[in-house]
Amino acid sequence: MQNYVKPKCTNKTGSWRSQKPVVNKEKCIGCGTCERSCPDMAVKVVDGKAVVDYDYCKGCGICANECPVKCIQMKPEKE
């Protein structure tokens, strides 16, 4: 397994998020669209699947919106 590379920013941003992206690993094709579209660099493709670093994710939903196979769904944070 490849090492997950932390975002370059040092401030964690996920504590106030109301929704979070949840990746369906079975549907993920590892195309990297989510990684390229994330403004916070909180999504990476590791071993061919998208992985979200919730410490840095703001819950904006851009990754879910841009995913071509719709394997990322936004879910309430308190679920």
C-alpha angles and dihedrals in degrees: 000000000000119000114257110242113222118226115267093241117091099207116090110223107179102089096089098043116129096191132030133200114245118197121217098215092196092060097038113108095188094238094148096229090126092050093051094045099047108106091201098047088236096133123070133171108236121179090349097307134094116253123190121211099212092193089071102027115107094193095242093147097225091126091053092046094050098043107115094208095038094234092144117077127183111234131182111270093230096056 
